[in-house]
Amino acid sequence: MEAVQAVFGVMLRERRLAAGLTQEQLAFEASIRRNYVSMLELGQHQPTLTMLFALATALDCTPSDLLADLETRLAQSGGRKHRLKRQRATTTVAELPPKTPARGRTR
């Protein structure tokens, strides 16, 4: 089930961004809290059927559209767990500024 939650989260985030909505705007439209949208996108929760309908309405699509997209993505992934892509740091340790002493502290 974790794979389904993770894939749903990635899909929800992509659809939200494509609709030009922030998490807060999507939450408002779906009558839920913003942190719940975040947890859905991170794959930490799965939506109820009622929530699926509310999200679909907020994203201007049908619940069937969301489920079909989810099914397609799951088939393409072969059930692998998806995570949001993270960018690697471009700064090396050598490029970091030198250490500075903490203010107001004496040894």
Gaussian input, Z-matrix of N, CA and C with variables (Angstrom, degrees):
# hf/3-21g

backbone

0 1
 N
 C     1     B1
 C     2     B2     1     A1
 N     3     B3     2     A2     1     D1
 C     4     B4     3     A3     2     D2
 C     5     B5     4     A4     3     D3
 N     6     B6     5     A5     4     D4
 C     7     B7     6     A6     5     D5
 C     8     B8     7     A7     6     D6
 N     9     B9     8     A8     7     D7
 C    10    B10     9     A9     8     D8
 C    11    B11    10    A10     9     D9
 N    12    B12    11    A11    10    D10
 C    13    B13    12    A12    11    D11
 C    14    B14    13    A13    12    D12
 N    15    B15    14    A14    13    D13
 C    16    B16    15    A15    14    D14
 C    17    B17    16    A16    15    D15
 N    18    B18    17    A17    16    D16
 C    19    B19    18    A18    17    D17
 C    20    B20    19    A19    18    D18
 N    21    B21    20    A20    19    D19
 C    22    B22    21    A21    20    D20
 C    23    B23    22    A22    21    D21
 N    24    B24    23    A23    22    D22
 C    25    B25    24    A24    23    D23
 C    26    B26    25    A25    24    D24
 N    27    B27    26    A26    25    D25
 C    28    B28    27    A27    26    D26
 C    29    B29    28    A28    27    D27
 N    30    B30    29    A29    28    D28
 C    31    B31    30    A30    29    D29
 C    32    B32    31    A31    30    D30
 N    33    B33    32    A32    31    D31
 C    34    B34    33    A33    32    D32
 C    35    B35    34    A34    33    D33
 N    36    B36    35    A35    34    D34
 C    37    B37    36    A36    35    D35
 C    38    B38    37    A37    36    D36
 N    39    B39    38    A38    37    D37
 C    40    B40    39    A39    38    D38
 C    41    B41    40    A40    39    D39
 N    42    B42    41    A41    40    D40
 C    43    B43    42    A42    41    D41
 C    44    B44    43    A43    42    D42
 N    45    B45    44    A44    43    D43
 C    46    B46    45    A45    44    D44
 C    47    B47    46    A46    45    D45
 N    48    B48    47    A47    46    D46
 C    49    B49    48    A48    47    D47
 C    50    B50    49    A49    48    D48
 N    51    B51    50    A50    49    D49
 C    52    B52    51    A51    50    D50
 C    53    B53    52    A52    51    D51
 N    54    B54    53    A53    52    D52
 C    55    B55    54    A54    53    D53
 C    56    B56    55    A55    54    D54
 N    57    B57    56    A56    55    D55
 C    58    B58    57    A57    56    D56
 C    59    B59    58    A58    57    D57
 N    60    B60    59    A59    58    D58
 C    61    B61    60    A60    59    D59
 C    62    B62    61    A61    60    D60
 N    63    B63    62    A62    61    D61
 C    64    B64    63    A63    62    D62
 C    65    B65    64    A64    63    D63
 N    66    B66    65    A65    64    D64
 C    67    B67    66    A66    65    D65
 C    68    B68    67    A67    66    D66
 N    69    B69    68    A68    67    D67
 C    70    B70    69    A69    68    D68
 C    71    B71    70    A70    69    D69
 N    72    B72    71    A71    70    D70
 C    73    B73    72    A72    71    D71
 C    74    B74    73    A73    72    D72
 N    75    B75    74    A74    73    D73
 C    76    B76    75    A75    74    D74
 C    77    B77    76    A76    75    D75
 N    78    B78    77    A77    76    D76
 C    79    B79    78    A78    77    D77
 C    80    B80    79    A79    78    D78
 N    81    B81    80    A80    79    D79
 C    82    B82    81    A81    80    D80
 C    83    B83    82    A82    81    D81
 N    84    B84    83    A83    82    D82
 C    85    B85    84    A84    83    D83
 C    86    B86    85    A85    84    D84
 N    87    B87    86    A86    85    D85
 C    88    B88    87    A87    86    D86
 C    89    B89    88    A88    87    D87
 N    90    B90    89    A89    88    D88
 C    91    B91    90    A90    89    D89
 C    92    B92    91    A91    90    D90
 N    93    B93    92    A92    91    D91
 C    94    B94    93    A93    92    D92
 C    95    B95    94    A94    93    D93
 N    96    B96    95    A95    94    D94
 C    97    B97    96    A96    95    D95
 C    98    B98    97    A97    96    D96
 N    99    B99    98    A98    97    D97
 C   100   B100    99    A99    98    D98
 C   101   B101   100   A100    99    D99
 N   102   B102   101   A101   100   D100
 C   103   B103   102   A102   101   D101
 C   104   B104   103   A103   102   D102
 N   105   B105   104   A104   103   D103
 C   106   B106   105   A105   104   D104
 C   107   B107   106   A106   105   D105
 N   108   B108   107   A107   106   D106
 C   109   B109   108   A108   107   D107
 C   110   B110   109   A109   108   D108
 N   111   B111   110   A110   109   D109
 C   112   B112   111   A111   110   D110
 C   113   B113   112   A112   111   D111
 N   114   B114   113   A113   112   D112
 C   115   B115   114   A114   113   D113
 C   116   B116   115   A115   114   D114
 N   117   B117   116   A116   115   D115
 C   118   B118   117   A117   116   D116
 C   119   B119   118   A118   117   D117
 N   120   B120   119   A119   118   D118
 C   121   B121   120   A120   119   D119
 C   122   B122   121   A121   120   D120
 N   123   B123   122   A122   121   D121
 C   124   B124   123   A123   122   D122
 C   125   B125   124   A124   123   D123
 N   126   B126   125   A125   124   D124
 C   127   B127   126   A126   125   D125
 C   128   B128   127   A127   126   D126
 N   129   B129   128   A128   127   D127
 C   130   B130   129   A129   128   D128
 C   131   B131   130   A130   129   D129
 N   132   B132   131   A131   130   D130
 C   133   B133   132   A132   131   D131
 C   134   B134   133   A133   132   D132
 N   135   B135   134   A134   133   D133
 C   136   B136   135   A135   134   D134
 C   137   B137   136   A136   135   D135
 N   138   B138   137   A137   136   D136
 C   139   B139   138   A138   137   D137
 C   140   B140   139   A139   138   D138
 N   141   B141   140   A140   139   D139
 C   142   B142   141   A141   140   D140
 C   143   B143   142   A142   141   D141
 N   144   B144   143   A143   142   D142
 C   145   B145   144   A144   143   D143
 C   146   B146   145   A145   144   D144
 N   147   B147   146   A146   145   D145
 C   148   B148   147   A147   146   D146
 C   149   B149   148   A148   147   D147
 N   150   B150   149   A149   148   D148
 C   151   B151   150   A150   149   D149
 C   152   B152   151   A151   150   D150
 N   153   B153   152   A152   151   D151
 C   154   B154   153   A153   152   D152
 C   155   B155   154   A154   153   D153
 N   156   B156   155   A155   154   D154
 C   157   B157   156   A156   155   D155
 C   158   B158   157   A157   156   D156
 N   159   B159   158   A158   157   D157
 C   160   B160   159   A159   158   D158
 C   161   B161   160   A160   159   D159
 N   162   B162   161   A161   160   D160
 C   163   B163   162   A162   161   D161
 C   164   B164   163   A163   162   D162
 N   165   B165   164   A164   163   D163
 C   166   B166   165   A165   164   D164
 C   167   B167   166   A166   165   D165
 N   168   B168   167   A167   166   D166
 C   169   B169   168   A168   167   D167
 C   170   B170   169   A169   168   D168
 N   171   B171   170   A170   169   D169
 C   172   B172   171   A171   170   D170
 C   173   B173   172   A172   171   D171
 N   174   B174   173   A173   172   D172
 C   175   B175   174   A174   173   D173
 C   176   B176   175   A175   174   D174
 N   177   B177   176   A176   175   D175
 C   178   B178   177   A177   176   D176
 C   179   B179   178   A178   177   D177
 N   180   B180   179   A179   178   D178
 C   181   B181   180   A180   179   D179
 C   182   B182   181   A181   180   D180
 N   183   B183   182   A182   181   D181
 C   184   B184   183   A183   182   D182
 C   185   B185   184   A184   183   D183
 N   186   B186   185   A185   184   D184
 C   187   B187   186   A186   185   D185
 C   188   B188   187   A187   186   D186
 N   189   B189   188   A188   187   D187
 C   190   B190   189   A189   188   D188
 C   191   B191   190   A190   189   D189
 N   192   B192   191   A191   190   D190
 C   193   B193   192   A192   191   D191
 C   194   B194   193   A193   192   D192
 N   195   B195   194   A194   193   D193
 C   196   B196   195   A195   194   D194
 C   197   B197   196   A196   195   D195
 N   198   B198   197   A197   196   D196
 C   199   B199   198   A198   197   D197
 C   200   B200   199   A199   198   D198
 N   201   B201   200   A200   199   D199
 C   202   B202   201   A201   200   D200
 C   203   B203   202   A202   201   D201
 N   204   B204   203   A203   202   D202
 C   205   B205   204   A204   203   D203
 C   206   B206   205   A205   204   D204
 N   207   B207   206   A206   205   D205
 C   208   B208   207   A207   206   D206
 C   209   B209   208   A208   207   D207
 N   210   B210   209   A209   208   D208
 C   211   B211   210   A210   209   D209
 C   212   B212   211   A211   210   D210
 N   213   B213   212   A212   211   D211
 C   214   B214   213   A213   212   D212
 C   215   B215   214   A214   213   D213
 N   216   B216   215   A215   214   D214
 C   217   B217   216   A216   215   D215
 C   218   B218   217   A217   216   D216
 N   219   B219   218   A218   217   D217
 C   220   B220   219   A219   218   D218
 C   221   B221   220   A220   219   D219
 N   222   B222   221   A221   220   D220
 C   223   B223   222   A222   221   D221
 C   224   B224   223   A223   222   D222
 N   225   B225   224   A224   223   D223
 C   226   B226   225   A225   224   D224
 C   227   B227   226   A226   225   D225
 N   228   B228   227   A227   226   D226
 C   229   B229   228   A228   227   D227
 C   230   B230   229   A229   228   D228
 N   231   B231   230   A230   229   D229
 C   232   B232   231   A231   230   D230
 C   233   B233   232   A232   231   D231
 N   234   B234   233   A233   232   D232
 C   235   B235   234   A234   233   D233
 C   236   B236   235   A235   234   D234
 N   237   B237   236   A236   235   D235
 C   238   B238   237   A237   236   D236
 C   239   B239   238   A238   237   D237
 N   240   B240   239   A239   238   D238
 C   241   B241   240   A240   239   D239
 C   242   B242   241   A241   240   D240
 N   243   B243   242   A242   241   D241
 C   244   B244   243   A243   242   D242
 C   245   B245   244   A244   243   D243
 N   246   B246   245   A245   244   D244
 C   247   B247   246   A246   245   D245
 C   248   B248   247   A247   246   D246
 N   249   B249   248   A248   247   D247
 C   250   B250   249   A249   248   D248
 C   251   B251   250   A250   249   D249
 N   252   B252   251   A251   250   D250
 C   253   B253   252   A252   251   D251
 C   254   B254   253   A253   252   D252
 N   255   B255   254   A254   253   D253
 C   256   B256   255   A255   254   D254
 C   257   B257   256   A256   255   D255
 N   258   B258   257   A257   256   D256
 C   259   B259   258   A258   257   D257
 C   260   B260   259   A259   258   D258
 N   261   B261   260   A260   259   D259
 C   262   B262   261   A261   260   D260
 C   263   B263   262   A262   261   D261
 N   264   B264   263   A263   262   D262
 C   265   B265   264   A264   263   D263
 C   266   B266   265   A265   264   D264
 N   267   B267   266   A266   265   D265
 C   268   B268   267   A267   266   D266
 C   269   B269   268   A268   267   D267
 N   270   B270   269   A269   268   D268
 C   271   B271   270   A270   269   D269
 C   272   B272   271   A271   270   D270
 N   273   B273   272   A272   271   D271
 C   274   B274   273   A273   272   D272
 C   275   B275   274   A274   273   D273
 N   276   B276   275   A275   274   D274
 C   277   B277   276   A276   275   D275
 C   278   B278   277   A277   276   D276
 N   279   B279   278   A278   277   D277
 C   280   B280   279   A279   278   D278
 C   281   B281   280   A280   279   D279
 N   282   B282   281   A281   280   D280
 C   283   B283   282   A282   281   D281
 C   284   B284   283   A283   282   D282
 N   285   B285   284   A284   283   D283
 C   286   B286   285   A285   284   D284
 C   287   B287   286   A286   285   D285
 N   288   B288   287   A287   286   D286
 C   289   B289   288   A288   287   D287
 C   290   B290   289   A289   288   D288
 N   291   B291   290   A290   289   D289
 C   292   B292   291   A291   290   D290
 C   293   B293   292   A292   291   D291
 N   294   B294   293   A293   292   D292
 C   295   B295   294   A294   293   D293
 C   296   B296   295   A295   294   D294
 N   297   B297   296   A296   295   D295
 C   298   B298   297   A297   296   D296
 C   299   B299   298   A298   297   D297
 N   300   B300   299   A299   298   D298
 C   301   B301   300   A300   299   D299
 C   302   B302   301   A301   300   D300
 N   303   B303   302   A302   301   D301
 C   304   B304   303   A303   302   D302
 C   305   B305   304   A304   303   D303
 N   306   B306   305   A305   304   D304
 C   307   B307   306   A306   305   D305
 C   308   B308   307   A307   306   D306
 N   309   B309   308   A308   307   D307
 C   310   B310   309   A309   308   D308
 C   311   B311   310   A310   309   D309
 N   312   B312   311   A311   310   D310
 C   313   B313   312   A312   311   D311
 C   314   B314   313   A313   312   D312
 N   315   B315   314   A314   313   D313
 C   316   B316   315   A315   314   D314
 C   317   B317   316   A316   315   D315
 N   318   B318   317   A317   316   D316
 C   319   B319   318   A318   317   D317
 C   320   B320   319   A319   318   D318

   B1=1.4475
   B2=1.5236
   B3=1.3388
   B4=1.4596
   B5=1.5178
   B6=1.3419
   B7=1.4647
   B8=1.5251
   B9=1.3209
   B10=1.4656
   B11=1.5281
   B12=1.3214
   B13=1.4626
   B14=1.5197
   B15=1.3193
   B16=1.4674
   B17=1.5232
   B18=1.3254
   B19=1.4667
   B20=1.5257
   B21=1.3273
   B22=1.4633
   B23=1.5273
   B24=1.3161
   B25=1.4626
   B26=1.5144
   B27=1.3336
   B28=1.4670
   B29=1.5275
   B30=1.3228
   B31=1.4647
   B32=1.5322
   B33=1.3318
   B34=1.4648
   B35=1.5274
   B36=1.3144
   B37=1.4668
   B38=1.5278
   B39=1.3288
   B40=1.4655
   B41=1.5212
   B42=1.3183
   B43=1.4694
   B44=1.5325
   B45=1.3230
   B46=1.4718
   B47=1.5214
   B48=1.3138
   B49=1.4635
   B50=1.5266
   B51=1.3325
   B52=1.4646
   B53=1.5282
   B54=1.3330
   B55=1.4662
   B56=1.5297
   B57=1.3330
   B58=1.4613
   B59=1.5144
   B60=1.3242
   B61=1.4598
   B62=1.5241
   B63=1.3160
   B64=1.4594
   B65=1.5280
   B66=1.3181
   B67=1.4670
   B68=1.5255
   B69=1.3119
   B70=1.4578
   B71=1.5312
   B72=1.3260
   B73=1.4665
   B74=1.5258
   B75=1.3338
   B76=1.4657
   B77=1.5220
   B78=1.3204
   B79=1.4638
   B80=1.5246
   B81=1.3294
   B82=1.4598
   B83=1.5250
   B84=1.3317
   B85=1.4697
   B86=1.5294
   B87=1.3384
   B88=1.4640
   B89=1.5306
   B90=1.3338
   B91=1.4729
   B92=1.5284
   B93=1.3329
   B94=1.4621
   B95=1.5271
   B96=1.3129
   B97=1.4670
   B98=1.5227
   B99=1.3296
   B100=1.4547
   B101=1.5222
   B102=1.3374
   B103=1.4594
   B104=1.5321
   B105=1.3307
   B106=1.4630
   B107=1.5318
   B108=1.3269
   B109=1.4696
   B110=1.5204
   B111=1.3219
   B112=1.4634
   B113=1.5237
   B114=1.3246
   B115=1.4667
   B116=1.5275
   B117=1.3334
   B118=1.4642
   B119=1.5224
   B120=1.3258
   B121=1.4638
   B122=1.5280
   B123=1.3121
   B124=1.4616
   B125=1.5299
   B126=1.3365
   B127=1.4611
   B128=1.5138
   B129=1.3251
   B130=1.4583
   B131=1.5208
   B132=1.3106
   B133=1.4648
   B134=1.5156
   B135=1.3275
   B136=1.4590
   B137=1.5283
   B138=1.3245
   B139=1.4645
   B140=1.5254
   B141=1.3194
   B142=1.4600
   B143=1.5272
   B144=1.2966
   B145=1.4611
   B146=1.5309
   B147=1.3149
   B148=1.4664
   B149=1.5226
   B150=1.3374
   B151=1.4619
   B152=1.5189
   B153=1.3315
   B154=1.4630
   B155=1.5321
   B156=1.3259
   B157=1.4651
   B158=1.5296
   B159=1.3333
   B160=1.4699
   B161=1.5282
   B162=1.3314
   B163=1.4624
   B164=1.5249
   B165=1.3243
   B166=1.4639
   B167=1.5249
   B168=1.3159
   B169=1.4629
   B170=1.5267
   B171=1.3251
   B172=1.4649
   B173=1.5261
   B174=1.3364
   B175=1.4649
   B176=1.5289
   B177=1.3295
   B178=1.4640
   B179=1.5288
   B180=1.3339
   B181=1.4650
   B182=1.5253
   B183=1.3055
   B184=1.4585
   B185=1.5256
   B186=1.3272
   B187=1.4625
   B188=1.5330
   B189=1.3250
   B190=1.4691
   B191=1.5204
   B192=1.3390
   B193=1.4673
   B194=1.5282
   B195=1.3285
   B196=1.4639
   B197=1.5276
   B198=1.3315
   B199=1.4651
   B200=1.5215
   B201=1.3354
   B202=1.4698
   B203=1.5257
   B204=1.3272
   B205=1.4639
   B206=1.5288
   B207=1.3175
   B208=1.4620
   B209=1.5275
   B210=1.3254
   B211=1.4691
   B212=1.5293
   B213=1.3206
   B214=1.4687
   B215=1.5203
   B216=1.3095
   B217=1.4670
   B218=1.5293
   B219=1.3180
   B220=1.4642
   B221=1.5238
   B222=1.3307
   B223=1.4658
   B224=1.5257
   B225=1.3250
   B226=1.4662
   B227=1.5214
   B228=1.3190
   B229=1.4632
   B230=1.5185
   B231=1.3108
   B232=1.4546
   B233=1.5178
   B234=1.3298
   B235=1.4559
   B236=1.5185
   B237=1.3324
   B238=1.4700
   B239=1.5223
   B240=1.2983
   B241=1.4604
   B242=1.5231
   B243=1.3206
   B244=1.4645
   B245=1.5152
   B246=1.2777
   B247=1.4560
   B248=1.5196
   B249=1.3035
   B250=1.4546
   B251=1.5181
   B252=1.3147
   B253=1.4538
   B254=1.5187
   B255=1.3168
   B256=1.4598
   B257=1.5100
   B258=1.2945
   B259=1.4544
   B260=1.5201
   B261=1.3119
   B262=1.4614
   B263=1.5218
   B264=1.2999
   B265=1.4599
   B266=1.5213
   B267=1.3131
   B268=1.4625
   B269=1.5264
   B270=1.3218
   B271=1.4588
   B272=1.5234
   B273=1.3245
   B274=1.4604
   B275=1.5221
   B276=1.3162
   B277=1.4609
   B278=1.5222
   B279=1.3301
   B280=1.4611
   B281=1.5292
   B282=1.3286
   B283=1.4667
   B284=1.5282
   B285=1.3341
   B286=1.4600
   B287=1.5231
   B288=1.3340
   B289=1.4626
   B290=1.5279
   B291=1.3357
   B292=1.4638
   B293=1.5242
   B294=1.3202
   B295=1.4636
   B296=1.5187
   B297=1.3194
   B298=1.4628
   B299=1.5219
   B300=1.3248
   B301=1.4649
   B302=1.5274
   B303=1.3177
   B304=1.4629
   B305=1.5192
   B306=1.3080
   B307=1.4646
   B308=1.5278
   B309=1.3256
   B310=1.4534
   B311=1.5179
   B312=1.2966
   B313=1.4598
   B314=1.5150
   B315=1.2761
   B316=1.4635
   B317=1.5091
   B318=1.2887
   B319=1.4726
   B320=1.4819
   A1=111.87
   A2=117.10
   A3=119.44
   A4=111.69
   A5=116.45
   A6=119.65
   A7=110.13
   A8=116.68
   A9=120.63
   A10=109.85
   A11=116.81
   A12=120.79
   A13=110.97
   A14=116.78
   A15=120.57
   A16=111.00
   A17=117.07
   A18=121.06
   A19=109.78
   A20=117.13
   A21=119.86
   A22=109.92
   A23=116.91
   A24=120.97
   A25=112.77
   A26=116.30
   A27=120.79
   A28=109.67
   A29=116.03
   A30=120.86
   A31=110.82
   A32=116.60
   A33=120.69
   A34=110.69
   A35=116.24
   A36=120.40
   A37=110.63
   A38=117.00
   A39=120.28
   A40=111.37
   A41=116.95
   A42=120.12
   A43=111.16
   A44=116.43
   A45=120.03
   A46=110.57
   A47=116.45
   A48=120.35
   A49=111.32
   A50=116.88
   A51=120.71
   A52=110.91
   A53=116.19
   A54=120.66
   A55=111.42
   A56=116.43
   A57=120.43
   A58=113.49
   A59=116.72
   A60=121.02
   A61=111.30
   A62=115.64
   A63=120.50
   A64=107.19
   A65=116.39
   A66=119.08
   A67=110.21
   A68=116.01
   A69=120.11
   A70=111.59
   A71=117.01
   A72=120.33
   A73=110.91
   A74=116.58
   A75=119.78
   A76=110.13
   A77=116.62
   A78=120.89
   A79=110.85
   A80=116.67
   A81=120.77
   A82=110.61
   A83=116.32
   A84=120.88
   A85=112.02
   A86=116.82
   A87=120.79
   A88=112.28
   A89=116.85
   A90=122.73
   A91=112.45
   A92=115.12
   A93=121.11
   A94=108.42
   A95=116.79
   A96=121.15
   A97=110.54
   A98=115.90
   A99=120.60
   A100=112.04
   A101=117.28
   A102=118.73
   A103=111.55
   A104=117.67
   A105=120.25
   A106=109.87
   A107=117.23
   A108=120.87
   A109=108.78
   A110=116.26
   A111=120.90
   A112=110.89
   A113=117.09
   A114=120.64
   A115=111.52
   A116=116.93
   A117=119.98
   A118=110.11
   A119=116.51
   A120=120.93
   A121=112.14
   A122=117.26
   A123=121.35
   A124=112.56
   A125=116.54
   A126=120.26
   A127=113.58
   A128=116.81
   A129=120.98
   A130=112.63
   A131=117.10
   A132=122.59
   A133=108.72
   A134=115.30
   A135=119.40
   A136=108.04
   A137=116.77
   A138=119.31
   A139=111.86
   A140=114.79
   A141=119.90
   A142=107.77
   A143=116.83
   A144=120.88
   A145=110.31
   A146=116.23
   A147=120.78
   A148=110.52
   A149=116.33
   A150=121.21
   A151=110.82
   A152=117.26
   A153=121.37
   A154=110.22
   A155=116.93
   A156=121.11
   A157=110.73
   A158=116.94
   A159=120.56
   A160=111.10
   A161=117.06
   A162=120.71
   A163=111.03
   A164=116.16
   A165=120.19
   A166=110.57
   A167=116.91
   A168=120.79
   A169=110.41
   A170=116.65
   A171=120.93
   A172=111.83
   A173=116.86
   A174=121.49
   A175=112.48
   A176=115.99
   A177=122.31
   A178=112.21
   A179=115.17
   A180=120.89
   A181=107.04
   A182=117.10
   A183=120.71
   A184=109.48
   A185=117.01
   A186=119.14
   A187=111.22
   A188=116.17
   A189=120.40
   A190=111.25
   A191=116.72
   A192=120.58
   A193=110.49
   A194=115.97
   A195=120.17
   A196=111.34
   A197=116.22
   A198=119.82
   A199=112.07
   A200=117.07
   A201=120.17
   A202=110.31
   A203=116.27
   A204=120.86
   A205=110.10
   A206=116.70
   A207=121.47
   A208=110.96
   A209=116.29
   A210=120.92
   A211=111.09
   A212=116.83
   A213=121.21
   A214=110.79
   A215=116.24
   A216=120.43
   A217=111.62
   A218=116.86
   A219=119.85
   A220=111.01
   A221=116.20
   A222=120.15
   A223=110.60
   A224=116.67
   A225=121.00
   A226=111.89
   A227=116.14
   A228=119.36
   A229=112.11
   A230=117.02
   A231=119.54
   A232=111.61
   A233=116.85
   A234=121.24
   A235=114.15
   A236=117.46
   A237=119.77
   A238=109.90
   A239=114.89
   A240=120.08
   A241=109.59
   A242=116.67
   A243=121.99
   A244=109.72
   A245=114.88
   A246=121.62
   A247=107.42
   A248=115.07
   A249=118.55
   A250=107.92
   A251=116.00
   A252=119.99
   A253=109.59
   A254=114.46
   A255=119.59
   A256=108.56
   A257=115.41
   A258=119.64
   A259=108.95
   A260=114.64
   A261=119.65
   A262=109.25
   A263=114.85
   A264=120.05
   A265=109.05
   A266=116.03
   A267=119.86
   A268=111.57
   A269=116.64
   A270=121.04
   A271=109.40
   A272=116.05
   A273=119.77
   A274=108.97
   A275=115.87
   A276=120.47
   A277=110.52
   A278=117.06
   A279=120.88
   A280=112.05
   A281=117.46
   A282=121.48
   A283=113.36
   A284=117.36
   A285=120.42
   A286=110.41
   A287=117.49
   A288=119.63
   A289=109.89
   A290=116.84
   A291=119.26
   A292=110.81
   A293=115.40
   A294=120.57
   A295=109.38
   A296=115.07
   A297=119.74
   A298=107.59
   A299=117.40
   A300=118.93
   A301=110.25
   A302=115.62
   A303=120.52
   A304=109.25
   A305=116.75
   A306=120.92
   A307=111.16
   A308=114.00
   A309=119.50
   A310=114.53
   A311=117.77
   A312=119.60
   A313=110.13
   A314=114.20
   A315=119.46
   A316=107.74
   A317=114.35
   A318=117.06
   A319=111.28
   D1=-27.64
   D2=-179.32
   D3=-59.99
   D4=-36.49
   D5=-179.98
   D6=-63.62
   D7=-39.88
   D8=179.88
   D9=-63.52
   D10=-44.93
   D11=179.80
   D12=-62.60
   D13=-43.36
   D14=-178.57
   D15=-65.47
   D16=-44.90
   D17=-179.92
   D18=-66.27
   D19=-40.69
   D20=177.64
   D21=-61.31
   D22=-41.81
   D23=-179.88
   D24=-60.88
   D25=-44.96
   D26=178.43
   D27=-63.10
   D28=-43.94
   D29=-179.83
   D30=-62.75
   D31=-44.55
   D32=-179.51
   D33=-61.00
   D34=-44.60
   D35=179.72
   D36=-61.68
   D37=-45.83
   D38=-179.71
   D39=-62.73
   D40=-41.94
   D41=179.26
   D42=-67.70
   D43=-38.35
   D44=178.21
   D45=-63.07
   D46=-46.01
   D47=179.65
   D48=-65.63
   D49=-39.09
   D50=178.26
   D51=-63.83
   D52=-31.77
   D53=178.32
   D54=-80.51
   D55=-5.53
   D56=179.45
   D57=73.80
   D58=29.21
   D59=-177.93
   D60=-107.76
   D61=146.55
   D62=170.08
   D63=-85.45
   D64=168.83
   D65=175.87
   D66=-59.96
   D67=-39.11
   D68=-179.37
   D69=-65.07
   D70=-40.96
   D71=179.04
   D72=-66.24
   D73=-42.66
   D74=178.16
   D75=-62.83
   D76=-42.82
   D77=179.17
   D78=-60.28
   D79=-43.65
   D80=179.32
   D81=-61.58
   D82=-47.14
   D83=-178.51
   D84=-64.28
   D85=-32.86
   D86=-178.05
   D87=-94.57
   D88=1.17
   D89=-179.71
   D90=58.54
   D91=46.38
   D92=176.77
   D93=-133.80
   D94=175.75
   D95=179.07
   D96=-84.60
   D97=150.22
   D98=-179.62
   D99=-62.44
   D100=-38.58
   D101=-178.71
   D102=-66.85
   D103=-25.40
   D104=175.75
   D105=-70.12
   D106=-38.72
   D107=175.51
   D108=-60.37
   D109=-44.17
   D110=178.87
   D111=-59.79
   D112=-45.69
   D113=-179.73
   D114=-64.57
   D115=-36.40
   D116=175.94
   D117=-63.74
   D118=-45.99
   D119=-178.30
   D120=-65.41
   D121=-30.24
   D122=178.96
   D123=-85.00
   D124=-2.37
   D125=179.21
   D126=76.73
   D127=20.08
   D128=-179.17
   D129=-88.20
   D130=-17.36
   D131=177.96
   D132=-139.13
   D133=159.61
   D134=172.86
   D135=-119.77
   D136=142.70
   D137=-175.57
   D138=-75.56
   D139=149.96
   D140=171.87
   D141=-76.90
   D142=171.98
   D143=178.21
   D144=-62.34
   D145=-41.52
   D146=177.78
   D147=-61.56
   D148=-42.11
   D149=179.43
   D150=-66.04
   D151=-37.69
   D152=178.56
   D153=-59.73
   D154=-41.67
   D155=177.92
   D156=-65.59
   D157=-41.89
   D158=179.80
   D159=-65.30
   D160=-41.90
   D161=178.59
   D162=-65.14
   D163=-41.85
   D164=179.51
   D165=-61.61
   D166=-44.14
   D167=178.69
   D168=-61.60
   D169=-43.82
   D170=-179.84
   D171=-65.44
   D172=-30.89
   D173=-179.73
   D174=-92.37
   D175=5.56
   D176=178.17
   D177=58.55
   D178=46.99
   D179=175.11
   D180=-144.69
   D181=-174.86
   D182=178.54
   D183=-104.53
   D184=158.60
   D185=174.59
   D186=-58.59
   D187=-33.27
   D188=177.50
   D189=-62.23
   D190=-38.34
   D191=177.11
   D192=-61.03
   D193=-45.24
   D194=-179.64
   D195=-63.21
   D196=-44.67
   D197=-178.82
   D198=-68.03
   D199=-38.23
   D200=178.10
   D201=-64.84
   D202=-42.29
   D203=177.80
   D204=-63.04
   D205=-43.08
   D206=178.46
   D207=-61.52
   D208=-45.42
   D209=-179.81
   D210=-61.73
   D211=-42.52
   D212=178.51
   D213=-62.44
   D214=-45.87
   D215=-179.14
   D216=-65.01
   D217=-38.97
   D218=178.19
   D219=-64.75
   D220=-40.21
   D221=178.80
   D222=-64.73
   D223=-39.99
   D224=179.99
   D225=-69.16
   D226=-33.48
   D227=-176.83
   D228=-82.66
   D229=-15.08
   D230=-177.33
   D231=66.78
   D232=23.67
   D233=178.64
   D234=83.17
   D235=4.80
   D236=179.01
   D237=-66.58
   D238=147.96
   D239=178.96
   D240=-74.67
   D241=128.95
   D242=179.32
   D243=-98.78
   D244=145.18
   D245=173.34
   D246=-132.54
   D247=154.75
   D248=175.46
   D249=-64.63
   D250=138.13
   D251=-179.84
   D252=-71.43
   D253=132.82
   D254=178.35
   D255=-109.46
   D256=142.04
   D257=178.36
   D258=-84.25
   D259=140.51
   D260=176.85
   D261=-76.82
   D262=149.70
   D263=177.43
   D264=-66.13
   D265=136.91
   D266=-179.88
   D267=-96.28
   D268=-9.61
   D269=-179.92
   D270=-92.13
   D271=132.99
   D272=176.55
   D273=-91.17
   D274=165.53
   D275=-179.77
   D276=-60.02
   D277=-37.20
   D278=-179.19
   D279=-63.98
   D280=-25.98
   D281=-177.64
   D282=-86.19
   D283=-8.62
   D284=-179.52
   D285=-69.88
   D286=150.16
   D287=178.80
   D288=-67.21
   D289=158.14
   D290=-179.46
   D291=-66.63
   D292=157.18
   D293=178.47
   D294=-64.08
   D295=145.25
   D296=176.09
   D297=-121.11
   D298=145.52
   D299=-179.54
   D300=-69.04
   D301=149.95
   D302=177.45
   D303=-67.38
   D304=142.07
   D305=-177.98
   D306=-75.99
   D307=143.08
   D308=173.32
   D309=74.31
   D310=7.37
   D311=-179.04
   D312=-107.35
   D313=141.99
   D314=173.16
   D315=-124.80
   D316=151.98
   D317=-179.33
   D318=-93.70

